[in-house]
Amino acid sequence: MPTPEITLHVLPPSHPCRTAEAALARKGLAYERVELTPGPHNAAMEEIYGEGARTVPGMVIDGEAVHGSVAISERLEQVAPDPPLYPPDIAEEVREAERWGDAELQDLGRRLPWGALHFRPEAMGTFGGGAPLDPPGTDFAMKFVHSTWRYHAISAERLATDLDGLPAKIDHVDELAARGILGGEEPNAADLQIGATLRILLVLGDLQPLIEERPAGMLARRWFPDYPGAVPAGAFPAGWVPKP
């Protein structure tokens, strides 16, 4: 089979993009990585992937546009079946877990980090691999974070609800691991979908005690050992974060 020509459109801090990149690495497929500019990326994505397809990642494979991390994993499985992202003996369970990770968990990987950055905007510099921002940089970060809250419809009430519901979601991940759906010898599509979201949550010091020493935390660090960003504990107001 000829090697497909692949272009992946990403934003550097995006956890769904990390999922897609990990899936491509799992398949051993070479690709061109195109980093888009935050903000203008919405129009650029729609131009390539169609109306309403404003988010990353997107993949163009041999001229075919594929939008979203779940669709990308499915398409890669068709193009290069081995090694599998959906092991035959648990394929349906993996797909169900992957869909859950996309629908129920993935948005927390957007709202909670941006929520924490509202309270600690200087930490935005660490998401680019650098140090916390200086005062002028923090002024810019505050404006950017405020616009991002509007874009993702984040509110204090929404953050409090997300945080309150997080322990149950971590329990579900641990249950999936106990059933052997996650955390096998090799990563599957659900490992990559769920693990990337958990990994970005681990850059928040407030959430590390809820995740770090559990199967969910070990899964995240196993498949995504390096992830930029560090928001110190104490970012969220007292009482918002559930106790471990």
Backbone as a ProteinNet text record, in pm:
[ID]
protein_1_A
[PRIMARY]
MPTPEITLHVLPPSHPCRTAEAALARKGLAYERVELTPGPHNAAMEEIYGEGARTVPGMVIDGEAVHGSVAISERLEQVAPDPPLYPPDIAEEVREAERWGDAELQDLGRRLPWGALHFRPEAMGTFGGGAPLDPPGTDFAMKFVHSTWRYHAISAERLATDLDGLPAKIDHVDELAARGILGGEEPNAADLQIGATLRILLVLGDLQPLIEERPAGMLARRWFPDYPGAVPAGAFPAGWVPKP
[TERTIARY]
84.7	0	88.3	63.2	145.4	128.4	234.5	229.7	139.2	41.2	-48.9	21.1	-26.2	23	-69.4	-12.1	-92.7	-46.2	-142.7	-117.5	-208	-150.4	-227.1	-225.1	-343.8	-356.8	-382.9	-299.8	-302.8	-288.9	-322.4	-279	-188	-73.2	25.4	-27	-109.4	-148	-267.2	-323.3	-449.3	-430.9	-508.6	-499.2	-561.2	-670.4	-714	-609	-530	-421.5	-315.6	-289.4	-195	-247.3	-377.9	-437.6	-410.9	-436.4	-417.4	-271	-181.2	-38.6	6.8	-45.3	-9.6	-63.4	-182.4	-238.6	-153.1	-108.4	-21	111.8	165.1	289.6	269.6	156.7	125.8	123.3	71	63.8	195.6	288.8	416.8	407.1	311.2	288.4	352.6	425.5	484.4	376.6	392.5	293.3	355.7	292.2	330.2	244.5	309.3	239.4	231.6	110.3	89.3	27.4	102	51.4	-25	-149.1	-232.4	-220.1	-263	-258.4	-388.7	-382.2	-505.7	-587.9	-717.4	-806.9	-838.5	-743.7	-766.9	-781.4	-745	-752.9	-895.8	-995.3	-1133.8	-1170.6	-1139.7	-1170.5	-1086.4	-960.3	-873.1	-924.9	-971.5	-1023.8	-1150.9	-1240.3	-1363.9	-1335.3	-1234.8	-1200.2	-1155.1	-1085.2	-1033	-1135.2	-1204.1	-1284.5	-1435	-1476.2	-1617.7	-1682.5	-1799.7	-1872.8	-1898.4	-1869.4	-1890.2	-1771.8	-1676.7	-1557.8	-1449.8	-1470.3	-1385	-1273	-1279.2	-1183.5	-1074.2	-964.9	-856.5	-872.3	-816	-731.8	-813.2	-743.8	-796.6	-684.7	-720.5	-621	-666.4	-575.2	-599.2	-512.1	-576.9	-504.6	-537.1	-436	-453	-569	-577.5	-679.2	-811.7	-831	-956.4	-945.5	-1041.8	-1042.5	-1114.7	-1048	-1103.7	-1093	-1205.8	-1207.1	-1237.1	-1154.5	-1177	-1094.9	-1057.1	-966.2	-1027	-1155.9	-1219	-1222.3	-1264.4	-1269.9	-1130.9	-1031	-893.8	-847.4	-872.4	-831.7	-900.9	-1029.6	-1103.5	-1046.6	-1015.3	-963.2	-824.9	-742.3	-609.6	-618.4	-717.7	-735.1	-768.1	-843.1	-876.5	-754.6	-674.3	-558.6	-445.9	-424.3	-313.3	-364.5	-423.2	-486.7	-392.5	-264.9	-169.1	-60.1	-25.4	-86.9	-223.5	-314.2	-452.2	-471.7	-557	-607	-734.5	-796.7	-918.7	-895	-828.5	-797.5	-924.2	-920.2	-1042.6	-1122.3	-1054.2	-1127.4	-1202.5	-1165.5	-1235.6	-1269.8	-1283.4	-1299.9	-1421.6	-1534.7	-1655.7	-1644.9	-1585.3	-1566.6	-1472.6	-1368	-1275	-1346	-1427.2	-1500.5	-1596.7	-1663.3	-1755.3	-1679.4	-1564.9	-1484.6	-1428.8	-1387.8	-1336.4	-1444.9	-1566	-1677	-1708.1	-1703.3	-1725.3	-1618.4	-1493.5	-1385.6	-1402.3	-1451.2	-1472.9	-1591	-1700.5	-1823.8	-1829	-1773.5	-1792.5	-1669.2	-1551.4	-1429	-1350.9	-1352	-1260.7	-1276.5	-1399.5	-1419.7	-1364.4	-1353.2	-1292.4	-1145.4	-1082.6	-944.3	-928.3	-1038.4	-1036.1	-1076.2	-1192.9	-1247.3	-1164.4	-1119.3	-1050.7	-913.4	-829.1	-704.2	-727	-818.4	-844.9	-908.3	-986.1	-1041.7	-933.4	-837.1	-727.5	-641.8	-623	-540.8	-606.7	-736.2	-802.7	-748.6	-721.6	-675.2	-523.1	-452.7	-306.2	-259.5	-288.7	-259.6	-111.4	-23.9	119.6	166.1	90.1	127.3	106.8	41.9	20.4	152.6	257.6	387.8	441.3	403.4	455.2	395	281.1	218.6	292.7	379.3	466.6	604	619.1	747.1	841.3	793.3	878.3	848.5	896.1	876.3	744.4	697.4	581.4	606.6	500.4	512.1	550.4	617.3	645.9	519.2	519.1	396.2	337.4	416.9	354.8	294.2	364.7	310.8	184.2	179	59.9	-58.5	-32.5	-140.5	-202.1	-115.9	-165.9	-242.1	-186.1	-249.8	-388.7	-404.9	-535.8	-640.2	-602.7	-696.2	-727.3	-623	-642.4	-730.2	-705.8	-785.6	-931.5	-955.5	-1093.9	-1165.9	-1096.9	-1159.7	-1184	-1093.9	-1110.5	-1226.7	-1248.7	-1366.8	-1493.6	-1499	-1617.8	-1631.1	-1519.4	-1521.2	-1571.8	-1526.7	-1564.6	-1685.1	-1748.5	-1865.6	-1834.7	-1717.9	-1676.9	-1733.8	-1779.1	-1824.1	-1777.9	-1779.9	-1742.4	-1835.8	-1963.5	-2059.8	-2030.3	-1996.1	-1964.8	-1839.7	-1738.6	-1616.6	-1644.7	-1724.6	-1756.9	-1829.9	-1919.4	-1990.7	-1894.8	-1804.4	-1705.2	-1619.8	-1573.6	-1488	-1564.4	-1688.5	-1769.6	-1791.8	-1803.8	-1828.8	-1703.9	-1586.2	-1462.8	-1434.3	-1451.2	-1420.1	-1495.5	-1621.7	-1697.9	-1639.6	-1590.4	-1529.5	-1397.3	-1319.8	-1195.3	-1226.9	-1331.4	-1374.2	-1406.1	-1471.8	-1508.3	-1384.1	-1285.4	-1160.5	-1093.8	-1089	-1028.8	-1104.3	-1236.1	-1316.7	-1284.1	-1269.1	-1232.8	-1096.5	-1004.5	-872.9	-883.9	-966.5	-983.6	-1044	-1126	-1188.6	-1097	-980.9	-888.1	-917.1	-1009.3	-1039.3	-930.6	-875.3	-764.7	-643.1	-525.9	-404.8	-344.5	-368.3	-306.3	-159.2	-99.7	42.7	71.2	-21.8	-6.9	-127.1	-108.4	-219.6	-325.5	-450.7	-558.9	-619.6	-721.7	-779.5	-837.8	-896.4	-952.9	-842.8	-733.1	-618.9	-574.3	-564.9	-512.3	-613.5	-740.9	-844.3	-856.3	-865.4	-885	-754.5	-644.8	-516.5	-471.2	-496.5	-452.9	-527.5	-657.4	-733.2	-685.2	-666.5	-618	-480.6	-398.9	-263.1	-262.8	-350.7	-353.5	-412.8	-503.2	-555.5	-446.3	-348.2	-240.3	-144.5	-151.9	-66.8	-124.9	-244.9	-308.3	-278.1	-200.8	-162.1	-280.6	-391.1	-510.1	-568.9	-549.4	-613.9	-523	-395	-303.4	-340.4	-379.8	-415.8	-536.2	-621.7	-739.2	-706.2	-593.2	-566.2	-434.1	-332.4	-192.8	-165.7	-204.9	-165.2	-266.6	-362.1	-466.2	-437.4	-505	-485.2	-502.7	-596.1	-616.8	-490.7	-426.2	-304.6	-189.5	-177.7	-70.3	-89.8	-216.1	-246.6	-201.8	-235.7	-202.8	-52.7	21.9	167.1	236.7	176.2	237.7	238.3	125.4	116.1	150.3	147.8	181.8	276.8	400.1	491.9	528.8	533.2	573.4	456.5	426.1	317.9	349.7	349.6	384.6	273.2	313.5	216.3	231.7	217.3	222.8	149.1	30.7	-46.8	-40.5	19.2	40.3	-89.6	-79.4	-193.8	-238.8	-368.8	-424.9	-481.7	-483.6	-538.1	-688.8	-759.5	-904.4	-938.6	-1047.5	-1086.7	-1107.2	-1083	-1097.4	-1238.4	-1244.5	-1372.8	-1425	-1362.8	-1411	-1364.8	-1245.4	-1186.4	-1223.9	-1284.5	-1319.7	-1195.6	-1213.8	-1103.2	-1082.4	-956.1	-929.1	-1003.1
-119.2	0	124.4	220.6	341.4	422.9	493.8	577.2	696.7	720.4	833.5	966.4	1068.9	1204.6	1270	1309.6	1355.1	1492.7	1581.2	1710.4	1720	1757.4	1771.6	1917.9	1975.4	2114.5	2117	2192.6	2188	2328	2337.1	2445.6	2382.1	2442	2375.7	2329	2407.1	2358.6	2263.9	2231.9	2157.7	2010.4	1962	1820.3	1728.4	1764.7	1677.6	1665.8	1771.7	1762	1663.1	1660.7	1561.9	1420.2	1402	1271.3	1230.5	1322.4	1291.4	1263.3	1341.5	1319.2	1184.9	1149.1	1019.9	904.8	922.5	818.8	801.4	911.3	903.4	836.4	869.9	806.3	656.8	619.7	478	402.1	465.6	402.6	411.8	492.3	506.5	581.2	673.1	746.2	884.9	919.2	1052.1	1152.4	1276.4	1378.6	1516.9	1610.4	1751.2	1813.7	1877.4	1940.5	2090.9	2142.9	2284.8	2348.5	2438.4	2509.1	2633	2642.5	2757.3	2863.1	2983.7	3094.2	3099.1	3097.8	3105.4	3228.1	3208.2	3315.8	3302.6	3338.7	3318.7	3172	3080.1	2938.3	2894.5	2959.7	2919.4	2932	3047.4	3068.5	2976.9	2957.9	2870.9	2727.4	2680.1	2544	2529	2625.8	2617.1	2618.8	2693.6	2698.9	2562.4	2488.1	2357.1	2246.5	2250.8	2136	2157.5	2278.2	2301.4	2382.1	2432.4	2518.3	2446.1	2515.5	2459.9	2384	2347.5	2273.1	2372.9	2438.5	2550	2509.8	2390	2348.9	2260.5	2247.9	2156.8	2028.3	1916.8	1901.6	1871.9	1886.3	1841.8	1775	1676.2	1602.3	1594.8	1626.1	1605	1487.9	1380.6	1259.6	1225.2	1234.1	1211.9	1294.9	1419.4	1511.7	1504.7	1406.9	1391.7	1465	1551.4	1627.5	1548.4	1530.5	1456.5	1546.7	1574.3	1672.1	1606.6	1637.7	1591.3	1468.4	1458.3	1351.6	1212.7	1197.4	1065.6	1021.4	1111.8	1078.2	1049.1	1120.6	1097.3	957	917.6	783.2	675.5	693.4	596	588	703.6	702.7	639.1	666.6	606.3	454.8	407.3	262.5	198.1	269.9	217.8	217.5	322.2	337.1	242.3	227.5	145.1	61.7	-53.9	-132.8	-180	-194.4	-243.7	-140.3	-121.3	-178.5	-115.3	-188.6	-140.5	-34.6	61.9	154.6	101.2	5.1	-58.4	-209.4	-262.9	-406.3	-489.5	-589	-661.1	-717.2	-765	-829.1	-730.7	-601.8	-501.9	-377.9	-394.1	-278.5	-194.1	-257.2	-179.9	-109.3	-176	-112.3	7.7	-6.3	104.9	221.4	192.2	300	370.1	293.9	353.8	443.8	396.5	476.6	600.5	584.6	698.4	804.2	760.8	855.8	926.7	852.5	914.7	1020.4	987	1082.4	1208	1191.6	1306.2	1390.8	1325.3	1397.2	1448.8	1372.6	1404.2	1462.8	1432.3	1472.2	1581.1	1577.4	1661.9	1810.7	1858.9	2002	2048.3	1958.1	1997.4	2032.4	1970.7	2002.8	2139.6	2199.3	2338.1	2432.9	2406.1	2502.5	2513.7	2402.1	2409.9	2477.1	2446.1	2522.3	2671.3	2704.7	2847	2910.4	2833.1	2885	2916.1	2824.9	2847.5	2966.4	2983.5	3094.8	3230.2	3232.4	3357.5	3407.6	3314	3350.2	3360.5	3292.5	3298	3321.9	3440.3	3463.3	3459.3	3486.6	3483.4	3343.2	3239.9	3101.9	3069.5	3156.8	3131.8	3113.5	3179.2	3165	3023.8	2946.7	2810.7	2716.6	2753.1	2666.5	2670.9	2768.9	2772.7	2716.8	2658.2	2600.1	2697.6	2819.6	2920.3	2940.2	3051.9	3087.6	3163.4	3180.1	3266.9	3406.2	3470.9	3598	3711.6	3811.3	3933.4	4019.6	4132.2	4212.6	4256.5	4307.2	4341.9	4220.5	4107.4	3986.1	3940	3957.6	3919.4	4007.1	4136	4223.5	4170	4128.4	4070.9	3941.7	3857.4	3728.8	3748.5	3848.2	3873.2	3902.9	3984.7	4016.5	3892.1	3812.8	3692.7	3591.6	3574.2	3479.3	3522.9	3651.7	3700.3	3670.6	3691	3662.3	3512.2	3431.6	3286.5	3239.8	3302.1	3269.3	3291.7	3401.5	3427.8	3322.7	3289	3193.9	3057.1	3011.3	2878.8	2883.3	2999.8	3016	2971.6	3012	2977.8	3081.1	3034.5	3121.3	3059.6	3138.9	3085.2	2971.8	2987.6	2882.4	2754.5	2769.5	2651.5	2581.5	2658.7	2598.8	2522.5	2582.3	2515.4	2383.8	2383.2	2260.6	2156.5	2201	2109.4	2045.7	2127.7	2076.4	1980.2	2011.9	1925	1788	1785.5	1659.4	1582.6	1642.9	1577.7	1445.5	1433.4	1304.8	1186.6	1205.8	1095.2	1054.9	1151.7	1120.1	1045.8	1085.2	1012.8	870.6	854.7	719.8	634	694.8	619.2	576.5	664.6	628	511.6	518.8	409.4	278.2	287.6	167.8	108.6	194.8	146.9	77.8	132.4	69.5	-66.1	-74.8	-201.2	-308.8	-267.7	-362.2	-398.6	-334.9	-364.6	-291.5	-194.7	-115.3	-10.1	38.9	134.4	72.3	124.6	87.9	-45.4	-93.5	-217.7	-199	-303	-296	-192.2	-174.8	-76.9	16.9	142.5	237.3	210.8	225.3	219.8	359.4	371.3	502.7	568.3	488.9	545.8	592.8	517.6	562	701.1	720.1	845.6	958.7	927.9	1030.1	1077.7	984	1017.3	1063.6	997.6	1030.1	1171.6	1222.6	1358.6	1461.6	1440.1	1533.6	1528.2	1408	1396	1460.4	1449.1	1503.3	1654.9	1721.3	1866.8	1908	1827.8	1859.4	1847.9	1761.7	1743.8	1862.1	1954.2	2073.4	2172.4	2146.3	2232.2	2176.4	2250.3	2202.2	2168.8	2241.3	2214.8	2076.5	2023.4	1897.4	1776.5	1799.1	1685.6	1589.3	1636.3	1539.8	1452.6	1500.2	1422.6	1313.5	1328.7	1243.3	1168.4	1232.8	1191.7	1044.9	997.6	864	755.6	789.4	693.9	634.7	526.5	473	578.1	671.2	777.1	860.6	896.4	976.2	899.6	772.9	691	672.1	657.2	646.3	771.7	887.9	1013.9	1031.1	1006.3	1026.7	918.2	801.5	693.7	726.3	770.8	794.1	936.8	1028.9	1168.6	1218.4	1168.7	1201.2	1349	1416.2	1557.3	1643	1744.6	1835.7	1972.1	2076.4	2208.8	2266.5	2354.7	2423.4	2387.3	2488.5	2466.8	2581.5	2551	2649.4	2608.2	2690.4	2648.3	2618.3	2529.8	2501	2628.7	2637.9	2757.2	2855.1	2816.7	2906.8	2922.9	2811.3	2819.3	2866.9	2940.6	2987.6	2872.7	2902.3	2802.2	2743.7	2612.1	2543.9	2498.1	2542.4	2500.9	2360.3	2323.4	2196	2087.6	1977.6	1869.9	1811.4	1758.2	1691.9	1553.2	1507.1	1372.8	1264.1
0	0	0	-91	-93.7	33.5	71.2	191.2	166.9	253.9	231.7	258.1	190.9	214.1	317	429.8	542.9	589.3	610.8	674.5	796.4	910.1	1034	1075.9	1095.3	1138.6	1288.8	1361.2	1507.2	1566.2	1694.8	1782.3	1886.7	1916.1	2003.1	2138.2	2211.7	2344.7	2345.7	2230.1	2224	2258.6	2356	2391.7	2286.7	2216.2	2106.6	1996	1976.5	1878.4	1925.1	2055.8	2108.6	2084.4	2097.6	2068.8	1924.4	1831.2	1689.5	1657.9	1715.8	1690.6	1747.5	1864.7	1923	1838.4	1780.4	1693.5	1568	1510.5	1393.5	1428.9	1545.7	1588.9	1609.7	1666.8	1688.3	1556.1	1453.2	1321.5	1244.8	1294.5	1226.1	1095.1	1086.1	961.9	968.4	864.6	854.8	814.2	858.8	825.9	836.9	769.9	782.4	891.9	986.3	1099.3	1073.6	1066.9	1040.3	1164.2	1227.2	1344.6	1300	1343.2	1311.5	1421.3	1390.3	1485.8	1564	1698.2	1776.9	1739.1	1726.8	1684.5	1537.2	1449.8	1306	1266.3	1356.9	1320.5	1290.4	1351.4	1326.9	1179.7	1121.1	979.5	891.1	928.9	849.8	849.8	964.6	972.3	889.2	897	818.7	669.1	629.7	487.7	436.8	522.6	482.1	504.4	620.4	663.6	653.6	616.7	595.1	705.9	676.3	769.1	901.4	1010.7	1143.9	1199.4	1114.9	1159.8	1199.6	1313.7	1353.6	1449.3	1504	1605.9	1546.8	1620.5	1584.4	1666	1615.4	1497.8	1372.2	1260.9	1133.5	1055.9	977.5	899.1	754.2	664.4	521.8	479.7	435.2	398.4	253.3	169.7	25.9	-29.5	17	-32	39.7	127.1	201.9	335.1	363.9	488.4	597	710.7	824	946.1	1010.6	1119.7	1253.7	1353.6	1489.8	1524.2	1651.6	1693.4	1679.7	1707.6	1695.7	1549.6	1461.7	1319	1263.6	1313.1	1266.9	1306.1	1430.3	1472.5	1389.5	1364.1	1282.9	1141.2	1083.5	945.6	940.5	1040.6	1043.9	1057.3	1130.6	1145	1010.8	927.8	795.6	703.7	714.6	625.8	664.8	796.2	845.8	963.3	937.7	1044.4	1154.9	1124.2	1223.8	1249.2	1376.2	1496.1	1522.1	1582.7	1592.7	1701	1670.5	1771.8	1836.5	1768.5	1819.1	1818.7	1921.2	1923.7	1903.6	1817.2	1779.5	1896.7	2001	2110.5	2199.1	2194.2	2276.5	2193.5	2063.5	1974.9	2010.4	2035	2064.2	2198.6	2296.7	2426.9	2416	2334.1	2313.7	2246.2	2146.4	2078.7	2174.6	2258.2	2354.8	2452.6	2501.5	2593.9	2524.2	2399.9	2323.1	2305.7	2271.5	2254.7	2386	2496.4	2627.1	2654.6	2627.1	2648.7	2566.4	2443.9	2355.5	2402	2439.6	2470.9	2614.1	2709	2850.2	2918.7	2867.7	2938.1	2865.6	2733.7	2657.2	2686.4	2700.3	2722.8	2857.4	2954.7	3081.7	3062.3	2963.3	2931.9	2868.4	2827.2	2780.1	2893.1	2952.6	3047.9	3176.1	3231.1	3359.7	3349.8	3250.4	3239.7	3215.3	3124	3101.7	3224.8	3298.1	3422.2	3523.9	3538.9	3633.1	3590.8	3460.3	3412	3437.4	3453.1	3490.9	3625.2	3715.9	3849.5	3857.4	3765.6	3762.3	3618.3	3562.5	3420.1	3386.1	3483.6	3453.8	3414.4	3456.1	3423.3	3276.1	3202.4	3060	2986	3032.8	2968.5	2972.6	3074	3087	2983.3	2925.6	2825.7	2692.4	2676.8	2560.5	2590	2708.5	2747	2813.5	2843.6	2904.6	3051.8	3102.7	3243	3258.7	3382	3403.8	3346.6	3304.1	3234.4	3328.9	3271.7	3346.3	3348.4	3421.6	3430.7	3296.8	3200.7	3072	3001.6	3008.1	2947.9	3016.6	3148	3223.2	3186	3160	3113.8	2984.5	2890.7	2765.2	2792.5	2880.1	2909.5	2968	3053.7	3113.9	3007.2	2908.6	2800.6	2717.5	2689.6	2608	2681.2	2810.7	2888.5	2892.6	2909.2	2912.8	2781.3	2668.8	2539.6	2523.7	2578.5	2569.8	2655.7	2769.5	2850.4	2768.7	2696.1	2613.7	2504.1	2440.7	2329.3	2374.7	2491.6	2541.5	2635.6	2646.6	2734	2876.9	2926.4	3062.5	3159	3271.8	3380.3	3511.3	3617.3	3748	3788	3759.6	3793.7	3715.9	3587.7	3506.4	3558.4	3596.4	3649.8	3778.5	3866.3	3992.3	3966.4	3867.8	3832.2	3774.8	3687.1	3630	3739.4	3831.4	3938.6	4028.6	4056.7	4142.2	4077.6	3945.1	3875.5	3837.2	3857.3	3812.9	3883.9	4016	4080.2	4020.6	3984.4	3925.2	3790.4	3715.7	3586.3	3605	3704.4	3732.4	3778.4	3858.4	3898.9	3776.6	3678	3557.7	3480.2	3471.4	3403.9	3476.4	3608.6	3685.4	3663.4	3651.9	3626.3	3489.2	3388.6	3255.2	3257.4	3336	3347.9	3417	3520.6	3592.3	3502.7	3406.8	3313.5	3197.2	3188.7	3080.8	2951.5	2955.4	2835.8	2815.2	2923.2	2920	2987.7	2951.9	3024.1	2987.9	2866.5	2823.2	2789.8	2734.3	2701.3	2593.3	2501.4	2394.2	2395.8	2355.2	2362.4	2256.4	2295.3	2198.5	2183.2	2099.8	2070.9	2195.3	2284.7	2407.4	2501.8	2511.7	2591.3	2547.5	2416.5	2363.6	2377.8	2358.4	2371.4	2516.3	2607.9	2748.8	2812.5	2777.7	2839.3	2812.9	2692.6	2660.6	2744.4	2765.2	2848.9	2993.1	3045.3	3182.7	3198.4	3094.1	3105.5	3114.9	3039.4	3051.5	3186.2	3240.7	3373.8	3480.3	3456.4	3553.2	3558.8	3464.2	3475	3575.3	3623.7	3723.8	3862.1	3939.4	4071.3	4159.5	4142.8	4223.5	4197.9	4077	4040.3	4056.7	4075	4085.4	4198	4317.3	4422.1	4387.2	4295.7	4256.2	4155.1	4083.8	3968.2	3979.7	4034.3	4019.8	4050.5	4167.7	4212.5	4177.2	4095.1	4058.2	3920.5	3882.8	3747.9	3639.1	3659	3559.7	3541.1	3651.1	3641.9	3580.8	3616.8	3560	3410	3367.8	3225.4	3151.3	3207	3140.8	3125.1	3230.9	3224.9	3143.3	3135	3057.1	2908.7	2856.6	2712.5	2673.3	2769.6	2741.7	2851	2850.6	2960.7	2969	2856	2854.6	2808.5	2887.8	2850.9	2909.5	2827.6	2879.8	2966.5	3056.1	3139.7	3286.1	3372.1	3516.7	3584.4	3636.4	3711.9	3858.1	3944.3	4083.3	4156.4	4253.7	4340.3	4409.8	4431.9	4493.4	4393.3	4265.2	4163.2	4180.5	4193.5	4210	4351.4	4366.7	4500.5	4598.6	4724	4829.7	4828.1	4837.9	4842.5	4708.3	4598.5	4467.5	4430.5	4472.8	4431	4532	4486.4	4579.9	4646.4	4764.2	4833.2	4773.3	4769.9	4715	4792.3
[MASK]
++++++++++++++++++++++++++++++++++++++++++++++++++++++++++++++++++++++++++++++++++++++++++++++++++++++++++++++++++++++++++++++++++++++++++++++++++++++++++++++++++++++++++++++++++++++++++++++++++++++++++++++++++++++++++++++++++++++++++++++++++++

